[in-house]
Amino acid sequence: MAKLNIIYFSGTGNTEQIASFIEEGAKAAGAEVEVISVDSADESSVDADFVAFGSPATGSEEVAPEMVDYIEGVKEKLAGKRVGLFGSNDWGEGDFMSMWIQELDNADVSVVGEGCIINLAPDDDEKIEKCKEYGKAIVS
């Protein structure tokens, strides 16, 4: 059984909720899943078959510093790995996600699709389904 580790930072709880729905989708696709707050993650947390990182957009469309620092420390271990990216935003067009994808592409990391961005919280069926489908896509 493939293993997915979902590592996230959440300031208001929205990104944590997204992580739980991605977990549901990946489990429905047959994966073993562990959800880890970035505060509890260590270098070995990226040793799973698949990894997903979650962050809200902060400041002017930026990935949270906690997540930036963590990924910087494990980036070499991600080369050639299939990685999912997800997050929440309150305003803007989600530019933080395209910049995040580009940064990881430059490090030879294979990002699944265009990531998964949810405006505010995953609080309706459409948003929840989007998260679950992304979870399935990461492990497929």
Secondary structure, DSSP 8 states (H G I E B T S, - for coil): --EEEEEE--SSSHHHHHHHHHHHHHHHTT-EEEEEETTT--GGGG-SSEEEEE--EETTTEE-HHHHHHHHHHHHHHTT-EEEEEEEESSS--HHHHHHHHHHHHTT-EE-TT-EEEES---SHHHHHHHHHHHHHHH-
